[in-house]
Each structure stands twice: as C-alpha cells, then as structure tokens.
Amino acid sequence: MSVTEEFLTVQVFLGARSYDIAIQSNTLATFAESLQTWVDKLPPQGQQTRKMLVVTDNNLAVSHAATVTAAATAAGWSCAMVTLEPGETSKSLAVIANMYDRLVEMGADRFTIVVAVGGGVVGDAAGFAAATYNRGIPFVQVPTSLLAMVDSSVGGKVGVNHPAGKNLIGAFYQPLGVFIDTHVLSTLPDRDYRSGLAEVIKYGTILDVDFFEYLEQNVAGLNARTPEILRFTIAASCRFKADVVEQDEQETTGLRAILNYGHTFAHAYENLCGYGVLLHGEAVAIGMVAASRLAEELQMIPPDVTQRQIDLLHAVSLPTELPTDVTLATADILACMQRDKKTVSGKLRFILPTRLGHVQEVKDVLEAAVRKVLER
C-alpha cells in the first residue's frame, strides 16, 4: 500500500457478509458508482432496489448528505432523508423509532438501503435502525469524521445508548460497503478531527509499532490533513481493525476486545462527565494513558512506553488528563467501570500494553491498583 495511491480499497473478509471500504479523495459526487457495485452483490431481487433513506445530522444535511443524495437521485434512486440532532443524545430508542416511522412512510421493503452520512453517532444509530427494521435491511456507511472513518464505520457494531451506559443496546450488523472521501475532513472542526487521531494512535499502540513510528514521523502531515498522509493512515487503520474483526467478528474469542484499549476508562469518563463534555476520542486519549499507567503499576511495561504515547498525543493536540474544571470521584468512576460490558461477574478487566505494538487482556485487576492510577 503506497502513501501516494489516490484510490485505496480495504476488503473486510467475513464470508457472505464481506464488504469493501473505498478510500479516495474528492470523489463524494461519484458515490452512486460505488454503491451500484455493492448493490450488484445483493440477491437478484435486491439488485432492482431503488429506494434509499439517507440518515445524517443538521450540520451535514445541506452539504455532504446533499451531495450523496444528489448523486443517488441522478442515478435513479428515490431518496428520503432523516436529519438528527448532532451529538450522543441522538443515539436513543426515540430517535430510532422516528427512523422506523420514516421507513414505513416511504414504503421501505427488505432491500431499501439506509445510507449513513455523518460521524459515529449517525452511523451507529442508522445502522441499528437498519439492523432491526424488517429484521435487517442493507445499509452503507459514508463516514464524514476521522473517528468514524477509522473506527465506528468498520466492524459492524451498531447501537444506541442507555442512561446507565454507552452502547448498551445494539447489534453486530455489517454494512454493504463503506465509502470514505478524505476531502470531507477539510470541513471537519479541528477538535473533532483531532478526536479521531486518538483511535489512529490506538492502532499503532496495540497492533503495530512500525505504524506508531510512522505516525511519530508524520505529525506535521497529520496536523495539516495532507491528503496522501490521510489516505494511507485511514487505510492502514481500517486494515488493522478489519484484521481483528475478521478473526473475532462478535467478540466471542476475546481478540476483538483489544480494540477497547483505553475504553474502560474512557467510557466511564464520558458517562460521568455527561455526553458531549468530552469527545469520544478525547476520552480515549485520556483513557489510553490511564491504561498504560495501570500497566506500569502492574509492572508490565517501563514508563517510556507511556511517555511515547503521551508525547504523540500531545503532538496532535490531544489531552492526556481530564480537564482541570472536571472533578470526578474515584468511587463513581469505579462504579461506572463495574457496569462496563467487559466486566464479568463484577471483576474488572482491562486491555493493557506489554510493549508498543502489543496488548493483552488482564483479568481480575485489583481495585486498589486502579484506584492508585485514578488518584495519581
């Protein structure tokens, strides 16, 4: 995979649920061409489908979602649109019910396609609606945030939040395809863009030290959103996640759990701060440092492993500690962790590094060790 290639494809191999991730630049107006290649893989009756529900948010309805809708309409698709309020509050069952109503109104059948144009919230919510309407209809991801491009749009996790925790209601449901145009990142707010870089850095930390070093060496290109750097970085990140998903699609072997590095801390921070105070990537950045310090506390790694993560996160302007105006009680954080999906029989489990480029699951971590990291 060359850094200078303009059109990259990452294939996710999952048997009958396999799909392609198209990674390009300045090609959003050609979306319908890629869509048709994916529709051609449906059963014969599905190949005749020409109904589409575009799900987006208020920030994108007249920009990227309008471009996708115009491309599909010009190709003969009948399109309807549902527009969500930006933010995690839109990942709710009430919002999903509204999508069901819209699908009923448009006479959707089993091959009507749901197209998610937006960030992770849009993709998760639209994907969950597609997974559950008529027991499952096709959907396509058109991620417009870096975080969605490298993480939530790949792997088939869809769902909504519950007041007790993030993503407690959901399913594994693979898309028909993923269409990534890096040019849309040029309009992404700086804070949101940098939030996505946390998940990129995570891949290097957990899976490939060479990729981690590539990121260290290309900080300037990442900060400048250089197209060729972005295409390579996104394609590599998608490939890393695809490799894991192919081996553990529904988290039955435990391998996919490594993707949750930093997330046990991060989800607790997000939940207790109130969704929106910290962006997901910001919480993950802080959570990765906490997890790495926990690994230090357990004498799994030397301090320099944590320090290199901190240095790289700082180089792309990501936080490594909670904001100074946020005070969370250790007891509340620990209680939130007990509700985490990775907790089994009340025992805390963490994904922790053994070196840069490799992590492992550690079970039955003593609360005292976690408390020491939280109160550091």
Secondary structure by P-SEA (a helix, b strand, c coil): ccccccbbbbbbbccccbbbbbbbcccccaaaaaaaaaaaacccccccccbbbbbbcccccccaaaaaaaaaaaaccbbbbbbbccccccccaaaaaaaaaaaaaacccccbbbbbcccaaaaaaaaaaaaccccbbbbbbbccccccccccccccccccccccccccccccccccbbbbcccccccccaaaaaaaaaaaaaaaacccaaaaaaaaacaaaaaaccaaaaaaaaaaaaaaaaaaaaaccccccccccccccaaaaaaaaaaaaccccccaaaaaaaaaaaaaaaaaaaccccaaaaaaaaaaaaaacccccccccbbbbaaaaaaaaaacccccccbbbbbccccccbbbbbccccaaaaaaaaac
